[in-house]
Amino acid sequence: MVVTTPATVRVRYFAGARAAAGVSEETVSLAADARVRDLVDELAGRHGEALTRVLTACSFLLDGVAVRDTSIPLPDGSGVDVLPPFAGG
């Protein structure tokens, strides 16, 4: 019997993602072999259509490093920042 420990990830939302999620931060438990894309799917399911729309335009930081490939594994205890596009001047 193989016992796997779930991956616990701290998610922080910024700007429009925070508004769409209705929270600024949360902790999510996923399967031990979860990938960034699994987290994105979980977040969309938790927070509905408003966040789902925002997530399609977001970028993500995994422990402070930009994610270019959502098939990257999520280590237990990691942090993911959800960053929508920012307007600036």
Backbone as JSON Lines, residues from 0, in Angstrom:
{"i":0,"aa":"M","n":[0.84,-1.18,0.0],"ca":[0.0,0.0,0.0],"c":[0.89,1.25,0.0]}
{"i":1,"aa":"V","n":[0.65,2.12,-0.95],"ca":[1.41,3.36,-1.05],"c":[0.57,4.47,-0.42]}
{"i":2,"aa":"V","n":[1.18,5.17,0.51],"ca":[0.5,6.29,1.16],"c":[1.12,7.57,0.63]}
{"i":3,"aa":"T","n":[0.27,8.45,0.11],"ca":[0.77,9.72,-0.39],"c":[0.21,10.84,0.46]}
{"i":4,"aa":"T","n":[1.04,11.78,0.75],"ca":[0.64,12.94,1.53],"c":[0.2,14.03,0.57]}
{"i":5,"aa":"P","n":[-0.95,14.65,0.85],"ca":[-1.39,15.71,-0.05],"c":[-0.44,16.89,-0.03]}
{"i":6,"aa":"A","n":[-0.43,17.63,-1.11],"ca":[0.36,18.86,-1.19],"c":[-0.52,20.0,-0.68]}
{"i":7,"aa":"T","n":[-0.01,20.74,0.28],"ca":[-0.7,21.91,0.79],"c":[-0.02,23.14,0.21]}
{"i":8,"aa":"V","n":[-0.81,23.99,-0.44],"ca":[-0.29,25.15,-1.15],"c":[-0.97,26.41,-0.62]}
{"i":9,"aa":"R","n":[-0.18,27.45,-0.36],"ca":[-0.72,28.74,0.04],"c":[-0.9,29.58,-1.22]}
{"i":10,"aa":"V","n":[-2.11,30.04,-1.45],"ca":[-2.42,30.83,-2.65],"c":[-2.71,32.26,-2.22]}
{"i":11,"aa":"R","n":[-2.04,33.2,-2.89],"ca":[-2.31,34.62,-2.65],"c":[-2.84,35.23,-3.93]}
{"i":12,"aa":"Y","n":[-3.92,36.0,-3.8],"ca":[-4.57,36.64,-4.94],"c":[-4.26,38.13,-4.92]}
{"i":13,"aa":"F","n":[-4.08,38.7,-6.09],"ca":[-3.8,40.13,-6.19],"c":[-4.81,40.8,-7.13]}
{"i":14,"aa":"A","n":[-5.11,42.06,-6.83],"ca":[-5.93,42.94,-7.67],"c":[-7.24,42.27,-8.07]}
{"i":15,"aa":"G","n":[-7.52,42.19,-9.38],"ca":[-8.78,41.64,-9.87],"c":[-8.99,40.18,-9.49]}
{"i":16,"aa":"A","n":[-7.92,39.43,-9.33],"ca":[-8.05,38.04,-8.9],"c":[-8.57,37.98,-7.47]}
{"i":17,"aa":"R","n":[-8.1,38.89,-6.63],"ca":[-8.57,38.95,-5.25],"c":[-10.06,39.3,-5.22]}
{"i":18,"aa":"A","n":[-10.46,40.26,-6.02],"ca":[-11.87,40.64,-6.08],"c":[-12.73,39.48,-6.57]}
{"i":19,"aa":"A","n":[-12.28,38.77,-7.59],"ca":[-13.05,37.66,-8.15],"c":[-13.13,36.47,-7.2]}
{"i":20,"aa":"A","n":[-12.06,36.22,-6.46],"ca":[-12.04,35.1,-5.52],"c":[-12.79,35.42,-4.23]}
{"i":21,"aa":"G","n":[-12.82,36.71,-3.88],"ca":[-13.47,37.11,-2.65],"c":[-12.62,36.92,-1.41]}
{"i":22,"aa":"V","n":[-11.37,36.52,-1.6],"ca":[-10.41,36.36,-0.5],"c":[-9.04,36.82,-0.98]}
{"i":23,"aa":"S","n":[-8.19,37.21,-0.07],"ca":[-6.85,37.61,-0.48],"c":[-5.86,36.46,-0.42]}
{"i":24,"aa":"E","n":[-6.19,35.45,0.37],"ca":[-5.28,34.31,0.54],"c":[-6.08,33.11,1.02]}
{"i":25,"aa":"E","n":[-5.62,31.92,0.63],"ca":[-6.23,30.69,1.14],"c":[-5.22,29.55,1.03]}
{"i":26,"aa":"T","n":[-5.5,28.49,1.76],"ca":[-4.69,27.29,1.71],"c":[-5.48,26.21,1.0]}
{"i":27,"aa":"V","n":[-4.83,25.54,0.06],"ca":[-5.49,24.52,-0.75],"c":[-4.72,23.21,-0.6]}
{"i":28,"aa":"S","n":[-5.44,22.12,-0.37],"ca":[-4.84,20.79,-0.33],"c":[-5.15,20.08,-1.63]}
{"i":29,"aa":"L","n":[-4.12,19.53,-2.25],"ca":[-4.24,18.83,-3.53],"c":[-3.53,17.48,-3.42]}
{"i":30,"aa":"A","n":[-3.74,16.64,-4.41],"ca":[-3.04,15.36,-4.46],"c":[-1.53,15.58,-4.46]}
{"i":31,"aa":"A","n":[-0.81,14.62,-3.95],"ca":[0.65,14.75,-3.83],"c":[1.33,14.99,-5.17]}
{"i":32,"aa":"D","n":[0.75,14.5,-6.25],"ca":[1.36,14.67,-7.57],"c":[0.76,15.84,-8.35]}
{"i":33,"aa":"A","n":[0.11,16.77,-7.66],"ca":[-0.58,17.88,-8.32],"c":[0.4,18.8,-9.06]}
{"i":34,"aa":"R","n":[-0.1,19.37,-10.11],"ca":[0.64,20.33,-10.94],"c":[-0.02,21.69,-10.81]}
{"i":35,"aa":"V","n":[0.64,22.72,-11.32],"ca":[0.07,24.06,-11.29],"c":[-1.3,24.07,-11.97]}
{"i":36,"aa":"R","n":[-1.44,23.38,-13.09],"ca":[-2.73,23.36,-13.79],"c":[-3.83,22.75,-12.93]}
{"i":37,"aa":"D","n":[-3.49,21.78,-12.07],"ca":[-4.48,21.18,-11.17],"c":[-4.95,22.22,-10.14]}
{"i":38,"aa":"L","n":[-4.02,23.02,-9.67],"ca":[-4.38,24.09,-8.74],"c":[-5.31,25.09,-9.41]}
{"i":39,"aa":"V","n":[-4.99,25.5,-10.63],"ca":[-5.82,26.46,-11.36],"c":[-7.24,25.89,-11.53]}
{"i":40,"aa":"D","n":[-7.35,24.63,-11.87],"ca":[-8.66,23.99,-12.01],"c":[-9.41,23.99,-10.68]}
{"i":41,"aa":"E","n":[-8.71,23.69,-9.61],"ca":[-9.33,23.68,-8.28],"c":[-9.83,25.06,-7.89]}
{"i":42,"aa":"L","n":[-9.03,26.08,-8.16],"ca":[-9.42,27.45,-7.81],"c":[-10.65,27.88,-8.61]}
{"i":43,"aa":"A","n":[-10.69,27.54,-9.88],"ca":[-11.84,27.87,-10.7],"c":[-13.1,27.19,-10.16]}
{"i":44,"aa":"G","n":[-12.98,25.95,-9.77],"ca":[-14.12,25.22,-9.22],"c":[-14.59,25.78,-7.89]}
{"i":45,"aa":"R","n":[-13.67,26.25,-7.09],"ca":[-14.03,26.81,-5.78],"c":[-14.74,28.15,-5.89]}
{"i":46,"aa":"H","n":[-14.3,28.97,-6.83],"ca":[-14.73,30.37,-6.83],"c":[-15.62,30.76,-8.0]}
{"i":47,"aa":"G","n":[-15.9,29.85,-8.9],"ca":[-16.9,30.1,-9.92],"c":[-16.44,30.9,-11.13]}
{"i":48,"aa":"E","n":[-17.45,31.32,-11.87],"ca":[-17.24,31.94,-13.18],"c":[-16.4,33.21,-13.15]}
{"i":49,"aa":"A","n":[-16.6,34.05,-12.15],"ca":[-15.85,35.31,-12.11],"c":[-14.35,35.05,-12.04]}
{"i":50,"aa":"L","n":[-13.93,34.15,-11.16],"ca":[-12.49,33.86,-11.07],"c":[-12.03,33.06,-12.28]}
{"i":51,"aa":"T","n":[-12.86,32.17,-12.78],"ca":[-12.48,31.39,-13.97],"c":[-12.09,32.31,-15.11]}
{"i":52,"aa":"R","n":[-12.88,33.36,-15.34],"ca":[-12.57,34.32,-16.4],"c":[-11.24,35.02,-16.14]}
{"i":53,"aa":"V","n":[-11.02,35.43,-14.9],"ca":[-9.78,36.13,-14.55],"c":[-8.57,35.21,-14.71]}
{"i":54,"aa":"L","n":[-8.72,33.96,-14.29],"ca":[-7.59,33.03,-14.34],"c":[-7.05,32.83,-15.75]}
{"i":55,"aa":"T","n":[-7.9,32.96,-16.76],"ca":[-7.43,32.75,-18.14],"c":[-6.4,33.81,-18.55]}
{"i":56,"aa":"A","n":[-6.41,34.97,-17.88],"ca":[-5.47,36.04,-18.22],"c":[-4.35,36.18,-17.2]}
{"i":57,"aa":"C","n":[-4.38,35.4,-16.14],"ca":[-3.42,35.55,-15.04],"c":[-2.06,34.91,-15.35]}
{"i":58,"aa":"S","n":[-1.07,35.44,-14.66],"ca":[0.22,34.76,-14.59],"c":[0.36,34.27,-13.15]}
{"i":59,"aa":"F","n":[1.3,33.35,-12.95],"ca":[1.46,32.72,-11.65],"c":[2.93,32.72,-11.25]}
{"i":60,"aa":"L","n":[3.15,32.91,-9.98],"ca":[4.49,32.77,-9.41],"c":[4.46,31.59,-8.46]}
{"i":61,"aa":"L","n":[5.39,30.67,-8.61],"ca":[5.54,29.54,-7.7],"c":[6.77,29.8,-6.86]}
{"i":62,"aa":"D","n":[6.54,30.05,-5.59],"ca":[7.62,30.41,-4.67],"c":[8.49,31.54,-5.24]}
{"i":63,"aa":"G","n":[7.81,32.54,-5.82],"ca":[8.49,33.73,-6.32],"c":[9.05,33.63,-7.72]}
{"i":64,"aa":"V","n":[8.9,32.49,-8.38],"ca":[9.45,32.28,-9.72],"c":[8.3,32.17,-10.72]}
{"i":65,"aa":"A","n":[8.39,32.91,-11.82],"ca":[7.33,32.9,-12.83],"c":[7.13,31.5,-13.39]}
{"i":66,"aa":"V","n":[5.88,31.12,-13.53],"ca":[5.51,29.82,-14.09],"c":[5.21,30.01,-15.57]}
{"i":67,"aa":"R","n":[5.95,29.33,-16.39],"ca":[5.73,29.36,-17.84],"c":[5.04,28.09,-18.31]}
{"i":68,"aa":"D","n":[5.16,27.03,-17.54],"ca":[4.62,25.71,-17.89],"c":[3.77,25.22,-16.73]}
{"i":69,"aa":"T","n":[2.46,25.13,-16.93],"ca":[1.58,24.75,-15.83],"c":[1.63,23.26,-15.49]}
{"i":70,"aa":"S","n":[2.5,22.51,-16.17],"ca":[2.68,21.11,-15.8],"c":[3.76,20.94,-14.72]}
{"i":71,"aa":"I","n":[4.26,22.05,-14.21],"ca":[5.27,22.01,-13.14],"c":[4.61,21.46,-11.87]}
{"i":72,"aa":"P","n":[5.27,20.53,-11.17],"ca":[4.73,19.99,-9.93],"c":[4.66,21.05,-8.82]}
{"i":73,"aa":"L","n":[3.7,20.87,-7.94],"ca":[3.55,21.75,-6.78],"c":[4.08,21.04,-5.53]}
{"i":74,"aa":"P","n":[5.22,21.46,-5.03],"ca":[5.73,20.83,-3.81],"c":[4.87,21.18,-2.61]}
{"i":75,"aa":"D","n":[4.77,20.27,-1.68],"ca":[4.05,20.53,-0.44],"c":[4.67,21.75,0.25]}
{"i":76,"aa":"G","n":[3.82,22.64,0.73],"ca":[4.3,23.82,1.44],"c":[4.66,24.99,0.55]}
{"i":77,"aa":"S","n":[4.43,24.86,-0.75],"ca":[4.79,25.94,-1.67],"c":[3.76,27.06,-1.63]}
{"i":78,"aa":"G","n":[4.13,28.17,-2.23],"ca":[3.25,29.32,-2.34],"c":[3.05,29.7,-3.79]}
{"i":79,"aa":"V","n":[1.81,30.02,-4.15],"ca":[1.5,30.43,-5.51],"c":[0.81,31.79,-5.45]}
{"i":80,"aa":"D","n":[1.34,32.74,-6.2],"ca":[0.73,34.06,-6.33],"c":[-0.03,34.1,-7.64]}
{"i":81,"aa":"V","n":[-1.27,34.59,-7.59],"ca":[-2.13,34.7,-8.76],"c":[-2.17,36.18,-9.16]}
{"i":82,"aa":"L","n":[-1.6,36.49,-10.32],"ca":[-1.41,37.86,-10.74],"c":[-2.16,38.16,-12.03]}
{"i":83,"aa":"P","n":[-3.23,38.93,-11.96],"ca":[-3.89,39.33,-13.19],"c":[-3.06,40.39,-13.89]}
{"i":84,"aa":"P","n":[-3.36,40.69,-15.16],"ca":[-2.63,41.75,-15.84],"c":[-2.83,43.08,-15.09]}
{"i":85,"aa":"F","n":[-1.79,43.83,-14.98],"ca":[-1.84,45.12,-14.28],"c":[-1.73,46.23,-15.31]}
{"i":86,"aa":"A","n":[-2.51,47.26,-15.13],"ca":[-2.36,48.47,-15.95],"c":[-1.46,49.43,-15.2]}
{"i":87,"aa":"G","n":[-0.66,50.14,-15.9],"ca":[0.24,51.07,-15.23],"c":[0.49,52.29,-16.1]}
{"i":88,"aa":"G","n":[1.09,53.22,-15.49],"ca":[1.36,54.42,-16.24],"c":[2.67,55.01,-15.87]}
